[in-house]
Each structure stands twice: as C-alpha cells, then as structure tokens.
Amino acid sequence: MALKRTTKADPNISMSSMTDIVFLLLIFFLVTSTLINPNALKLLLPKSTGQVSAKPTVTVSIKDWGSDRYTYHINGSNSATELNMVEAKLIDLLQNEEEPTFSIYSDESVPVGKIVGVMNIAKRNHYRVILATQPE
C-alpha cells in the first residue's frame, strides 16, 4: 500500500513573533536605562579641569535651599539627613571598605564652611574624600 501525504510541511518560519519580542525588549531597555540616575538631586556643581579616577562608594550631597537652609543627602537619597547624623551614617556605610572613600557633591552656592564640615568628618575617621566638580 502506497500512502501519499497530500499536504506538505511548510519549511518557512514566521519571523513576525520574533520581531515583536525584539521590539518589546528594546522598549524595556530604553525605559529602564532612563530610570537609572546616580544623582537624583539637581545640583549645579563647580567647574574644574582636574578629574580624579577614584570611584567612591558613598556620596554626600549638600543642597542649598536658600535663606541659610542646607540639607545633606547620603547616596542621592531624597530624604535629608542632619549634619550631626551624617558621620554616623558614613561610619555605618564605610566600615567594611578597604580604602573608605566618599565624594561630596555640593551646589556652587553652598558656603565652603558647610563643605569643610563634611571634610572634617573624613579627617576624624581617616576617610579619603573627593569633591565632585563638572569638567570645564
């Protein structure tokens, strides 16, 4: 008995579903990459020609709100921290670091005395400190 198949298998593969998946992945990565922002606070950093290659693990941001009101933010957090609590948080975050380093991000309008107050914390605890600037 010779039975013949009347329908043949189609050797072509439909690529429409593959292009849909690639398109959705592209949209997903574009949306998630715009959400990643290391500095959530908008600061106008001072300009400098010297840049440091060291990568600090912790950042302290000093924001000027006008009328002698300054807030301190650890790692870009939106919640403000009092200056007397900054040292305790830095000690907690940097206690397991081999070379504890943190960077200071401050507005151009922040007085040097406020920045030096944070630098004194680094001196007391033998931390390395980097003052963040914008490239010229």
A tleap script that builds the chain and sets N, CA, C and O, in Angstrom:
source leaprc.protein.ff14SB
mol = sequence {
  NMET ALA LEU LYS ARG THR THR LYS ALA ASP
  PRO ASN ILE SER MET SER SER MET THR ASP
  ILE VAL PHE LEU LEU LEU ILE PHE PHE LEU
  VAL THR SER THR LEU ILE ASN PRO ASN ALA
  LEU LYS LEU LEU LEU PRO LYS SER THR GLY
  GLN VAL SER ALA LYS PRO THR VAL THR VAL
  SER ILE LYS ASP TRP GLY SER ASP ARG TYR
  THR TYR HIE ILE ASN GLY SER ASN SER ALA
  THR GLU LEU ASN MET VAL GLU ALA LYS LEU
  ILE ASP LEU LEU GLN ASN GLU GLU GLU PRO
  THR PHE SER ILE TYR SER ASP GLU SER VAL
  PRO VAL GLY LYS ILE VAL GLY VAL MET ASN
  ILE ALA LYS ARG ASN HIE TYR ARG VAL ILE
  LEU ALA THR GLN PRO CGLU
}
set mol.1.N position { 0.818 -1.169 0.000 }
set mol.1.CA position { 0.000 0.000 0.000 }
set mol.1.C position { 0.871 1.244 0.000 }
set mol.1.O position { 1.684 1.448 0.902 }
set mol.2.N position { 0.709 2.003 -0.933 }
set mol.2.CA position { 1.481 3.221 -1.047 }
set mol.2.C position { 0.599 4.395 -0.655 }
set mol.2.O position { -0.244 4.849 -1.428 }
set mol.3.N position { 0.814 4.880 0.573 }
set mol.3.CA position { 0.046 6.043 1.047 }
set mol.3.C position { 0.879 7.295 0.826 }
set mol.3.O position { 2.049 7.354 1.205 }
set mol.4.N position { 0.277 8.265 0.226 }
set mol.4.CA position { 0.977 9.517 -0.002 }
set mol.4.C position { 0.342 10.621 0.843 }
set mol.4.O position { -0.868 10.665 1.060 }
set mol.5.N position { 1.180 11.467 1.285 }
set mol.5.CA position { 0.730 12.623 2.060 }
set mol.5.C position { 0.245 13.685 1.081 }
set mol.5.O position { 0.942 14.021 0.124 }
set mol.6.N position { -0.945 14.209 1.323 }
set mol.6.CA position { -1.495 15.205 0.401 }
set mol.6.C position { -1.071 16.622 0.755 }
set mol.6.O position { -1.081 17.494 -0.114 }
set mol.7.N position { -0.699 16.878 2.007 }
set mol.7.CA position { -0.235 18.205 2.408 }
set mol.7.C position { 1.230 18.110 2.772 }
set mol.7.O position { 1.673 17.140 3.386 }
set mol.8.N position { 1.959 19.107 2.393 }
set mol.8.CA position { 3.383 19.155 2.711 }
set mol.8.C position { 3.621 20.131 3.862 }
set mol.8.O position { 2.891 21.111 4.012 }
set mol.9.N position { 4.644 19.859 4.670 }
set mol.9.CA position { 5.027 20.758 5.761 }
set mol.9.C position { 5.679 22.003 5.172 }
set mol.9.O position { 6.508 21.911 4.266 }
set mol.10.N position { 5.301 23.157 5.689 }
set mol.10.CA position { 5.847 24.417 5.196 }
set mol.10.C position { 7.223 24.632 5.824 }
set mol.10.O position { 7.316 24.722 7.048 }
set mol.11.N position { 8.297 24.716 5.033 }
set mol.11.CA position { 9.649 24.864 5.597 }
set mol.11.C position { 9.955 26.298 6.036 }
set mol.11.O position { 11.013 26.524 6.623 }
set mol.12.N position { 9.099 27.259 5.785 }
set mol.12.CA position { 9.343 28.654 6.167 }
set mol.12.C position { 8.960 28.894 7.629 }
set mol.12.O position { 8.012 28.305 8.149 }
set mol.13.N position { 9.725 29.777 8.273 }
set mol.13.CA position { 9.462 30.137 9.666 }
set mol.13.C position { 8.979 31.576 9.698 }
set mol.13.O position { 9.584 32.450 9.076 }
set mol.14.N position { 7.919 31.822 10.401 }
set mol.14.CA position { 7.384 33.170 10.508 }
set mol.14.C position { 8.218 33.959 11.510 }
set mol.14.O position { 8.401 33.537 12.652 }
set mol.15.N position { 8.721 35.111 11.068 }
set mol.15.CA position { 9.585 35.942 11.918 }
set mol.15.C position { 8.813 37.075 12.605 }
set mol.15.O position { 9.411 37.874 13.325 }
set mol.16.N position { 7.532 37.154 12.398 }
set mol.16.CA position { 6.785 38.267 12.979 }
set mol.16.C position { 6.779 38.224 14.506 }
set mol.16.O position { 6.864 39.272 15.146 }
set mol.17.N position { 6.684 37.066 15.087 }
set mol.17.CA position { 6.701 36.990 16.551 }
set mol.17.C position { 8.084 37.329 17.104 }
set mol.17.O position { 8.188 37.908 18.186 }
set mol.18.N position { 9.142 36.977 16.381 }
set mol.18.CA position { 10.495 37.295 16.829 }
set mol.18.C position { 10.724 38.813 16.798 }
set mol.18.O position { 11.335 39.360 17.716 }
set mol.19.N position { 10.255 39.479 15.781 }
set mol.19.CA position { 10.424 40.932 15.719 }
set mol.19.C position { 9.609 41.627 16.808 }
set mol.19.O position { 10.029 42.660 17.330 }
set mol.20.N position { 8.462 41.077 17.149 }
set mol.20.CA position { 7.679 41.646 18.253 }
set mol.20.C position { 8.437 41.546 19.568 }
set mol.20.O position { 8.450 42.494 20.353 }
set mol.21.N position { 9.061 40.414 19.809 }
set mol.21.CA position { 9.810 40.215 21.053 }
set mol.21.C position { 11.010 41.150 21.107 }
set mol.21.O position { 11.278 41.752 22.146 }
set mol.22.N position { 11.735 41.279 20.002 }
set mol.22.CA position { 12.898 42.167 19.966 }
set mol.22.C position { 12.460 43.617 20.193 }
set mol.22.O position { 13.127 44.361 20.912 }
set mol.23.N position { 11.366 44.010 19.595 }
set mol.23.CA position { 10.848 45.366 19.771 }
set mol.23.C position { 10.468 45.626 21.230 }
set mol.23.O position { 10.774 46.690 21.768 }
set mol.24.N position { 9.813 44.676 21.864 }
set mol.24.CA position { 9.438 44.835 23.275 }
set mol.24.C position { 10.664 44.901 24.177 }
set mol.24.O position { 10.690 45.684 25.127 }
set mol.25.N position { 11.680 44.089 23.890 }
set mol.25.CA position { 12.919 44.152 24.674 }
set mol.25.C position { 13.612 45.500 24.495 }
set mol.25.O position { 14.136 46.062 25.456 }
set mol.26.N position { 13.616 46.012 23.286 }
set mol.26.CA position { 14.216 47.313 23.034 }
set mol.26.C position { 13.515 48.404 23.838 }
set mol.26.O position { 14.177 49.245 24.446 }
set mol.27.N position { 12.213 48.399 23.846 }
set mol.27.CA position { 11.457 49.384 24.629 }
set mol.27.C position { 11.742 49.224 26.114 }
set mol.27.O position { 11.917 50.218 26.819 }
set mol.28.N position { 11.791 47.988 26.599 }
set mol.28.CA position { 12.062 47.737 28.016 }
set mol.28.C position { 13.424 48.308 28.422 }
set mol.28.O position { 13.527 48.983 29.447 }
set mol.29.N position { 14.464 48.046 27.636 }
set mol.29.CA position { 15.794 48.532 27.999 }
set mol.29.C position { 15.907 50.049 27.865 }
set mol.29.O position { 16.632 50.677 28.637 }
set mol.30.N position { 15.228 50.634 26.929 }
set mol.30.CA position { 15.250 52.088 26.821 }
set mol.30.C position { 14.572 52.750 28.017 }
set mol.30.O position { 15.058 53.760 28.525 }
set mol.31.N position { 13.466 52.196 28.463 }
set mol.31.CA position { 12.751 52.767 29.606 }
set mol.31.C position { 13.545 52.582 30.890 }
set mol.31.O position { 13.651 53.517 31.682 }
set mol.32.N position { 14.104 51.399 31.113 }
set mol.32.CA position { 14.841 51.165 32.363 }
set mol.32.C position { 16.159 51.924 32.399 }
set mol.32.O position { 16.609 52.298 33.483 }
set mol.33.N position { 16.794 52.166 31.257 }
set mol.33.CA position { 18.058 52.903 31.283 }
set mol.33.C position { 17.836 54.380 31.606 }
set mol.33.O position { 18.735 55.022 32.150 }
set mol.34.N position { 16.679 54.930 31.292 }
set mol.34.CA position { 16.425 56.327 31.646 }
set mol.34.C position { 16.082 56.480 33.120 }
set mol.34.O position { 16.179 57.584 33.656 }
set mol.35.N position { 15.686 55.408 33.789 }
set mol.35.CA position { 15.349 55.483 35.207 }
set mol.35.C position { 16.582 55.469 36.093 }
set mol.35.O position { 16.510 55.893 37.247 }
set mol.36.N position { 17.710 54.994 35.582 }
set mol.36.CA position { 18.937 54.905 36.369 }
set mol.36.C position { 19.610 56.270 36.356 }
set mol.36.O position { 20.055 56.744 35.310 }
set mol.37.N position { 19.682 56.899 37.528 }
set mol.37.CA position { 20.292 58.209 37.647 }
set mol.37.C position { 21.083 58.237 38.946 }
set mol.37.O position { 20.484 58.200 40.021 }
set mol.38.N position { 22.430 58.303 38.881 }
set mol.38.CA position { 23.212 58.248 40.117 }
set mol.38.C position { 22.996 59.437 41.040 }
set mol.38.O position { 23.083 59.303 42.261 }
set mol.39.N position { 22.714 60.606 40.460 }
set mol.39.CA position { 22.465 61.794 41.275 }
set mol.39.C position { 21.021 62.208 41.094 }
set mol.39.O position { 20.658 62.839 40.101 }
set mol.40.N position { 20.206 61.847 42.064 }
set mol.40.CA position { 18.791 62.188 41.967 }
set mol.40.C position { 18.560 63.662 42.251 }
set mol.40.O position { 17.552 64.225 41.824 }
set mol.41.N position { 19.482 64.292 42.964 }
set mol.41.CA position { 19.348 65.710 43.277 }
set mol.41.C position { 19.946 66.540 42.150 }
set mol.41.O position { 21.011 66.213 41.627 }
set mol.42.N position { 19.268 67.598 41.785 }
set mol.42.CA position { 19.780 68.501 40.755 }
set mol.42.C position { 20.701 69.511 41.422 }
set mol.42.O position { 20.248 70.390 42.155 }
set mol.43.N position { 21.998 69.379 41.162 }
set mol.43.CA position { 22.980 70.271 41.749 }
set mol.43.C position { 23.758 70.964 40.646 }
set mol.43.O position { 24.045 70.363 39.610 }
set mol.44.N position { 24.096 72.207 40.860 }
set mol.44.CA position { 24.935 72.956 39.952 }
set mol.44.C position { 26.352 72.881 40.505 }
set mol.44.O position { 26.733 73.669 41.370 }
set mol.45.N position { 27.139 71.916 39.994 }
set mol.45.CA position { 28.480 71.678 40.518 }
set mol.45.C position { 29.457 72.723 40.005 }
set mol.45.O position { 29.294 73.232 38.896 }
set mol.46.N position { 30.477 73.050 40.804 }
set mol.46.CA position { 31.513 73.968 40.316 }
set mol.46.C position { 32.322 73.296 39.206 }
set mol.46.O position { 32.361 72.069 39.118 }
set mol.47.N position { 32.967 74.102 38.361 }
set mol.47.CA position { 33.730 73.568 37.234 }
set mol.47.C position { 35.198 73.465 37.604 }
set mol.47.O position { 35.726 74.275 38.366 }
set mol.48.N position { 35.853 72.434 37.041 }
set mol.48.CA position { 37.260 72.204 37.325 }
set mol.48.C position { 37.889 71.476 36.151 }
set mol.48.O position { 37.206 70.772 35.406 }
set mol.49.N position { 39.207 71.649 35.988 }
set mol.49.CA position { 39.913 70.931 34.924 }
set mol.49.C position { 40.485 69.618 35.429 }
set mol.49.O position { 40.702 68.704 34.634 }
set mol.50.N position { 40.734 69.495 36.716 }
set mol.50.CA position { 41.297 68.269 37.279 }
set mol.50.C position { 40.220 67.266 37.613 }
set mol.50.O position { 39.248 67.592 38.295 }
set mol.51.N position { 40.387 66.042 37.135 }
set mol.51.CA position { 39.427 64.975 37.408 }
set mol.51.C position { 40.157 63.817 38.087 }
set mol.51.O position { 41.307 63.521 37.761 }
set mol.52.N position { 39.481 63.168 39.030 }
set mol.52.CA position { 40.046 62.056 39.785 }
set mol.52.C position { 39.467 60.757 39.242 }
set mol.52.O position { 38.281 60.681 38.920 }
set mol.53.N position { 40.313 59.739 39.145 }
set mol.53.CA position { 39.843 58.460 38.606 }
set mol.53.C position { 39.305 57.535 39.688 }
set mol.53.O position { 38.755 56.481 39.367 }
set mol.54.N position { 39.447 57.896 40.962 }
set mol.54.CA position { 38.959 57.035 42.045 }
set mol.54.C position { 37.439 56.969 42.015 }
set mol.54.O position { 36.771 57.948 41.682 }
set mol.55.N position { 36.902 55.810 42.366 }
set mol.55.CA position { 35.452 55.610 42.379 }
set mol.55.C position { 34.979 55.455 43.825 }
set mol.55.O position { 35.164 54.396 44.426 }
set mol.56.N position { 34.374 56.495 44.383 }
set mol.56.CA position { 33.870 56.379 45.757 }
set mol.56.C position { 32.612 55.528 45.796 }
set mol.56.O position { 31.856 55.474 44.827 }
set mol.57.N position { 32.396 54.864 46.922 }
set mol.57.CA position { 31.213 54.011 47.075 }
set mol.57.C position { 30.047 54.752 47.700 }
set mol.57.O position { 28.902 54.319 47.574 }
set mol.58.N position { 30.319 55.864 48.375 }
set mol.58.CA position { 29.284 56.625 49.071 }
set mol.58.C position { 29.377 58.083 48.617 }
set mol.58.O position { 30.470 58.607 48.405 }
set mol.59.N position { 28.226 58.727 48.473 }
set mol.59.CA position { 28.210 60.145 48.131 }
set mol.59.C position { 27.434 60.928 49.184 }
set mol.59.O position { 26.449 60.447 49.742 }
set mol.60.N position { 27.901 62.138 49.438 }
set mol.60.CA position { 27.201 63.071 50.316 }
set mol.60.C position { 26.889 64.306 49.477 }
set mol.60.O position { 27.803 64.954 48.967 }
set mol.61.N position { 25.619 64.635 49.331 }
set mol.61.CA position { 25.194 65.796 48.561 }
set mol.61.C position { 24.736 66.889 49.513 }
set mol.61.O position { 23.996 66.635 50.464 }
set mol.62.N position { 25.187 68.110 49.241 }
set mol.62.CA position { 24.779 69.259 50.048 }
set mol.62.C position { 23.963 70.167 49.140 }
set mol.62.O position { 24.462 70.650 48.124 }
set mol.63.N position { 22.727 70.393 49.502 }
set mol.63.CA position { 21.796 71.173 48.675 }
set mol.63.C position { 21.486 72.489 49.358 }
set mol.63.O position { 21.212 72.533 50.558 }
set mol.64.N position { 21.533 73.560 48.581 }
set mol.64.CA position { 21.218 74.901 49.083 }
set mol.64.C position { 19.771 75.215 48.739 }
set mol.64.O position { 19.403 75.249 47.564 }
set mol.65.N position { 18.948 75.446 49.756 }
set mol.65.CA position { 17.538 75.769 49.543 }
set mol.65.C position { 17.274 77.259 49.722 }
set mol.65.O position { 16.120 77.685 49.689 }
set mol.66.N position { 18.306 78.044 49.907 }
set mol.66.CA position { 18.150 79.493 50.091 }
set mol.66.C position { 17.877 79.826 51.543 }
set mol.66.O position { 17.535 78.951 52.339 }
set mol.67.N position { 18.028 81.086 51.881 }
set mol.67.CA position { 17.822 81.625 53.236 }
set mol.67.C position { 18.515 80.778 54.304 }
set mol.67.O position { 17.905 80.392 55.300 }
set mol.68.N position { 19.804 80.497 54.078 }
set mol.68.CA position { 20.653 79.757 55.031 }
set mol.68.C position { 20.072 78.409 55.431 }
set mol.68.O position { 20.189 78.005 56.587 }
set mol.69.N position { 19.457 77.719 54.502 }
set mol.69.CA position { 18.912 76.384 54.755 }
set mol.69.C position { 19.621 75.397 53.835 }
set mol.69.O position { 19.511 75.483 52.612 }
set mol.70.N position { 20.349 74.457 54.438 }
set mol.70.CA position { 21.124 73.479 53.689 }
set mol.70.C position { 20.730 72.081 54.150 }
set mol.70.O position { 20.518 71.848 55.339 }
set mol.71.N position { 20.634 71.157 53.203 }
set mol.71.CA position { 20.303 69.780 53.546 }
set mol.71.C position { 21.406 68.858 53.053 }
set mol.71.O position { 22.071 69.140 52.056 }
set mol.72.N position { 21.589 67.756 53.761 }
set mol.72.CA position { 22.607 66.758 53.449 }
set mol.72.C position { 21.899 65.469 53.049 }
set mol.72.O position { 20.971 65.024 53.724 }
set mol.73.N position { 22.341 64.881 51.955 }
set mol.73.CA position { 21.715 63.670 51.428 }
set mol.73.C position { 22.804 62.623 51.189 }
set mol.73.O position { 23.807 62.897 50.531 }
set mol.74.N position { 22.593 61.420 51.732 }
set mol.74.CA position { 23.546 60.326 51.575 }
set mol.74.C position { 23.125 59.478 50.379 }
set mol.74.O position { 21.969 59.067 50.282 }
set mol.75.N position { 24.057 59.217 49.474 }
set mol.75.CA position { 23.841 58.389 48.275 }
set mol.75.C position { 22.654 58.853 47.441 }
set mol.75.O position { 21.911 58.025 46.916 }
set mol.76.N position { 22.467 60.148 47.313 }
set mol.76.CA position { 21.413 60.698 46.467 }
set mol.76.C position { 20.006 60.493 46.979 }
set mol.76.O position { 19.047 60.629 46.220 }
set mol.77.N position { 19.866 60.172 48.242 }
set mol.77.CA position { 18.545 59.951 48.826 }
set mol.77.C position { 17.752 61.253 48.835 }
set mol.77.O position { 18.315 62.335 49.005 }
set mol.78.N position { 16.457 61.138 48.652 }
set mol.78.CA position { 15.605 62.325 48.697 }
set mol.78.C position { 15.347 62.793 50.119 }
set mol.78.O position { 14.980 63.948 50.334 }
set mol.79.N position { 15.536 61.905 51.098 }
set mol.79.CA position { 15.320 62.296 52.489 }
set mol.79.C position { 16.583 62.970 53.033 }
set mol.79.O position { 17.692 62.458 52.879 }
set mol.80.N position { 16.395 64.104 53.658 }
set mol.80.CA position { 17.512 64.877 54.184 }
set mol.80.C position { 18.021 64.279 55.489 }
set mol.80.O position { 17.268 63.670 56.248 }
set mol.81.N position { 19.314 64.467 55.732 }
set mol.81.CA position { 19.965 63.998 56.957 }
set mol.81.C position { 20.605 65.202 57.634 }
set mol.81.O position { 21.208 66.046 56.971 }
set mol.82.N position { 20.475 65.281 58.947 }
set mol.82.CA position { 21.114 66.356 59.704 }
set mol.82.C position { 22.628 66.146 59.697 }
set mol.82.O position { 23.103 65.014 59.599 }
set mol.83.N position { 23.380 67.240 59.800 }
set mol.83.CA position { 24.841 67.156 59.759 }
set mol.83.C position { 25.389 66.289 60.881 }
set mol.83.O position { 26.372 65.576 60.678 }
set mol.84.N position { 24.777 66.332 62.058 }
set mol.84.CA position { 25.282 65.521 63.168 }
set mol.84.C position { 25.006 64.024 62.957 }
set mol.84.O position { 25.621 63.195 63.628 }
set mol.85.N position { 24.095 63.659 62.038 }
set mol.85.CA position { 23.820 62.247 61.746 }
set mol.85.C position { 24.597 61.748 60.530 }
set mol.85.O position { 24.647 60.542 60.284 }
set mol.86.N position { 25.203 62.660 59.766 }
set mol.86.CA position { 25.956 62.267 58.568 }
set mol.86.C position { 27.142 61.386 58.956 }
set mol.86.O position { 27.415 60.388 58.289 }
set mol.87.N position { 27.843 61.745 60.017 }
set mol.87.CA position { 29.020 60.976 60.422 }
set mol.87.C position { 28.639 59.549 60.797 }
set mol.87.O position { 29.333 58.611 60.406 }
set mol.88.N position { 27.563 59.363 61.538 }
set mol.88.CA position { 27.147 58.015 61.940 }
set mol.88.C position { 26.767 57.177 60.724 }
set mol.88.O position { 27.087 55.989 60.664 }
set mol.89.N position { 26.090 57.785 59.761 }
set mol.89.CA position { 25.709 57.042 58.558 }
set mol.89.C position { 26.924 56.687 57.716 }
set mol.89.O position { 26.990 55.596 57.151 }
set mol.90.N position { 27.896 57.609 57.626 }
set mol.90.CA position { 29.112 57.313 56.869 }
set mol.90.C position { 29.917 56.196 57.519 }
set mol.90.O position { 30.449 55.328 56.827 }
set mol.91.N position { 30.006 56.215 58.832 }
set mol.91.CA position { 30.726 55.151 59.539 }
set mol.91.C position { 30.057 53.810 59.275 }
set mol.91.O position { 30.734 52.805 59.057 }
set mol.92.N position { 28.729 53.797 59.295 }
set mol.92.CA position { 27.988 52.562 59.046 }
set mol.92.C position { 28.193 52.060 57.617 }
set mol.92.O position { 28.357 50.859 57.404 }
set mol.93.N position { 28.185 52.956 56.646 }
set mol.93.CA position { 28.304 52.549 55.247 }
set mol.93.C position { 29.737 52.184 54.840 }
set mol.93.O position { 29.935 51.356 53.951 }
set mol.94.N position { 30.733 52.796 55.488 }
set mol.94.CA position { 32.124 52.599 55.073 }
set mol.94.C position { 32.932 51.696 55.991 }
set mol.94.O position { 34.145 51.579 55.819 }
set mol.95.N position { 32.293 51.058 56.961 }
set mol.95.CA position { 33.052 50.284 57.937 }
set mol.95.C position { 33.738 49.053 57.347 }
set mol.95.O position { 34.770 48.628 57.867 }
set mol.96.N position { 33.199 48.472 56.283 }
set mol.96.CA position { 33.793 47.268 55.703 }
set mol.96.C position { 34.646 47.551 54.470 }
set mol.96.O position { 35.075 46.615 53.795 }
set mol.97.N position { 34.895 48.810 54.169 }
set mol.97.CA position { 35.681 49.175 52.994 }
set mol.97.C position { 37.172 49.100 53.314 }
set mol.97.O position { 37.612 49.452 54.409 }
set mol.98.N position { 37.937 48.628 52.322 }
set mol.98.CA position { 39.387 48.538 52.490 }
set mol.98.C position { 40.011 49.938 52.489 }
set mol.98.O position { 40.804 50.263 53.372 }
set mol.99.N position { 39.650 50.769 51.495 }
set mol.99.CA position { 40.058 52.162 51.454 }
set mol.99.C position { 38.794 53.013 51.447 }
set mol.99.O position { 38.294 53.356 50.376 }
set mol.100.N position { 38.267 53.360 52.617 }
set mol.100.CA position { 36.994 54.094 52.654 }
set mol.100.C position { 37.116 55.463 51.991 }
set mol.100.O position { 37.921 56.302 52.395 }
set mol.101.N position { 36.297 55.663 50.967 }
set mol.101.CA position { 36.305 56.907 50.202 }
set mol.101.C position { 34.869 57.338 49.953 }
set mol.101.O position { 34.017 56.515 49.620 }
set mol.102.N position { 34.602 58.623 50.113 }
set mol.102.CA position { 33.292 59.139 49.738 }
set mol.102.C position { 33.489 60.452 48.993 }
set mol.102.O position { 34.521 61.110 49.120 }
set mol.103.N position { 32.484 60.814 48.220 }
set mol.103.CA position { 32.577 62.052 47.451 }
set mol.103.C position { 31.531 63.039 47.949 }
set mol.103.O position { 30.475 62.651 48.448 }
set mol.104.N position { 31.843 64.314 47.803 }
set mol.104.CA position { 30.954 65.389 48.211 }
set mol.104.C position { 30.457 66.089 46.951 }
set mol.104.O position { 31.249 66.587 46.150 }
set mol.105.N position { 29.143 66.121 46.787 }
set mol.105.CA position { 28.504 66.864 45.712 }
set mol.105.C position { 27.810 68.053 46.362 }
set mol.105.O position { 26.938 67.877 47.213 }
set mol.106.N position { 28.194 69.262 45.964 }
set mol.106.CA position { 27.553 70.437 46.563 }
set mol.106.C position { 27.270 71.474 45.492 }
set mol.106.O position { 27.981 71.577 44.492 }
set mol.107.N position { 26.211 72.241 45.727 }
set mol.107.CA position { 25.895 73.363 44.846 }
set mol.107.C position { 27.032 74.372 44.881 }
set mol.107.O position { 27.796 74.437 45.844 }
set mol.108.N position { 27.131 75.161 43.811 }
set mol.108.CA position { 28.128 76.234 43.785 }
set mol.108.C position { 27.865 77.261 44.872 }
set mol.108.O position { 28.796 77.902 45.360 }
set mol.109.N position { 26.612 77.422 45.252 }
set mol.109.CA position { 26.247 78.463 46.207 }
set mol.109.C position { 26.413 78.042 47.668 }
set mol.109.O position { 26.209 78.858 48.567 }
set mol.110.N position { 26.779 76.783 47.919 }
set mol.110.CA position { 26.982 76.318 49.295 }
set mol.110.C position { 28.276 76.928 49.832 }
set mol.110.O position { 29.311 76.849 49.170 }
set mol.111.N position { 28.233 77.534 51.020 }
set mol.111.CA position { 29.460 78.107 51.593 }
set mol.111.C position { 30.510 77.024 51.866 }
set mol.111.O position { 30.186 75.870 52.147 }
set mol.112.N position { 31.755 77.431 51.774 }
set mol.112.CA position { 32.859 76.497 51.972 }
set mol.112.C position { 32.817 75.908 53.380 }
set mol.112.O position { 33.246 74.772 53.583 }
set mol.113.N position { 32.319 76.643 54.332 }
set mol.113.CA position { 32.246 76.145 55.709 }
set mol.113.C position { 31.395 74.890 55.838 }
set mol.113.O position { 31.707 74.009 56.639 }
set mol.114.N position { 30.324 74.802 55.056 }
set mol.114.CA position { 29.474 73.603 55.088 }
set mol.114.C position { 30.208 72.405 54.492 }
set mol.114.O position { 30.081 71.281 54.979 }
set mol.115.N position { 30.979 72.656 53.431 }
set mol.115.CA position { 31.747 71.574 52.809 }
set mol.115.C position { 32.872 71.123 53.734 }
set mol.115.O position { 33.137 69.928 53.860 }
set mol.116.N position { 33.527 72.073 54.375 }
set mol.116.CA position { 34.614 71.743 55.304 }
set mol.116.C position { 34.076 70.950 56.488 }
set mol.116.O position { 34.787 70.105 57.031 }
set mol.117.N position { 32.837 71.205 56.900 }
set mol.117.CA position { 32.239 70.421 57.983 }
set mol.117.C position { 32.160 68.945 57.634 }
set mol.117.O position { 32.389 68.092 58.490 }
set mol.118.N position { 31.836 68.636 56.378 }
set mol.118.CA position { 31.790 67.237 55.942 }
set mol.118.C position { 33.206 66.698 55.773 }
set mol.118.O position { 33.456 65.524 56.049 }
set mol.119.N position { 34.139 67.546 55.319 }
set mol.119.CA position { 35.534 67.109 55.181 }
set mol.119.C position { 36.162 66.780 56.542 }
set mol.119.O position { 37.012 65.895 56.641 }
set mol.120.N position { 35.737 67.496 57.586 }
set mol.120.CA position { 36.234 67.202 58.934 }
set mol.120.C position { 35.803 65.808 59.386 }
set mol.120.O position { 36.529 65.139 60.121 }
set mol.121.N position { 34.628 65.375 58.947 }
set mol.121.CA position { 34.181 64.013 59.259 }
set mol.121.C position { 35.155 63.016 58.650 }
set mol.121.O position { 35.510 62.025 59.288 }
set mol.122.N position { 35.585 63.272 57.429 }
set mol.122.CA position { 36.548 62.388 56.762 }
set mol.122.C position { 37.886 62.386 57.502 }
set mol.122.O position { 38.519 61.339 57.644 }
set mol.123.N position { 38.307 63.540 57.963 }
set mol.123.CA position { 39.592 63.619 58.670 }
set mol.123.C position { 39.544 62.869 59.999 }
set mol.123.O position { 40.482 62.151 60.345 }
set mol.124.N position { 38.462 63.036 60.734 }
set mol.124.CA position { 38.343 62.362 62.031 }
set mol.124.C position { 38.350 60.841 61.891 }
set mol.124.O position { 38.878 60.142 62.755 }
set mol.125.N position { 37.766 60.326 60.804 }
set mol.125.CA position { 37.638 58.879 60.632 }
set mol.125.C position { 38.631 58.291 59.648 }
set mol.125.O position { 38.534 57.116 59.294 }
set mol.126.N position { 39.604 59.112 59.194 }
set mol.126.CA position { 40.648 58.676 58.261 }
set mol.126.C position { 40.053 58.148 56.954 }
set mol.126.O position { 40.473 57.108 56.448 }
set mol.127.N position { 39.076 58.871 56.418 }
set mol.127.CA position { 38.471 58.544 55.128 }
set mol.127.C position { 39.107 59.421 54.054 }
set mol.127.O position { 39.575 60.527 54.325 }
set mol.128.N position { 39.112 58.906 52.846 }
set mol.128.CA position { 39.508 59.721 51.706 }
set mol.128.C position { 38.247 60.421 51.207 }
set mol.128.O position { 37.159 59.844 51.214 }
set mol.129.N position { 38.405 61.670 50.775 }
set mol.129.CA position { 37.248 62.431 50.323 }
set mol.129.C position { 37.553 63.041 48.954 }
set mol.129.O position { 38.673 63.475 48.683 }
set mol.130.N position { 36.524 63.062 48.096 }
set mol.130.CA position { 36.632 63.639 46.763 }
set mol.130.C position { 35.558 64.710 46.632 }
set mol.130.O position { 34.393 64.467 46.947 }
set mol.131.N position { 35.941 65.880 46.174 }
set mol.131.CA position { 34.992 66.950 45.924 }
set mol.131.C position { 34.596 66.874 44.447 }
set mol.131.O position { 35.432 67.079 43.567 }
set mol.132.N position { 33.347 66.586 44.183 }
set mol.132.CA position { 32.869 66.409 42.800 }
set mol.132.C position { 32.725 67.755 42.119 }
set mol.132.O position { 32.229 68.718 42.704 }
set mol.133.N position { 33.175 67.803 40.856 }
set mol.133.CA position { 33.068 69.001 40.044 }
set mol.133.C position { 32.614 68.627 38.638 }
set mol.133.O position { 32.615 67.454 38.261 }
set mol.134.N position { 32.228 69.642 37.869 }
set mol.134.CA position { 31.921 69.439 36.458 }
set mol.134.C position { 33.167 69.695 35.650 }
set mol.134.O position { 33.945 70.584 35.996 }
set mol.135.N position { 33.388 68.943 34.576 }
set mol.135.CA position { 34.538 69.250 33.729 }
set mol.135.C position { 34.327 70.562 32.966 }
set mol.135.O position { 33.209 70.879 32.561 }
set mol.136.N position { 35.401 71.311 32.778 }
set mol.136.CA position { 35.301 72.585 32.050 }
set mol.136.C position { 35.274 72.339 30.561 }
set mol.136.O position { 35.193 73.288 29.780 }
savepdb mol mol.pdb
quit
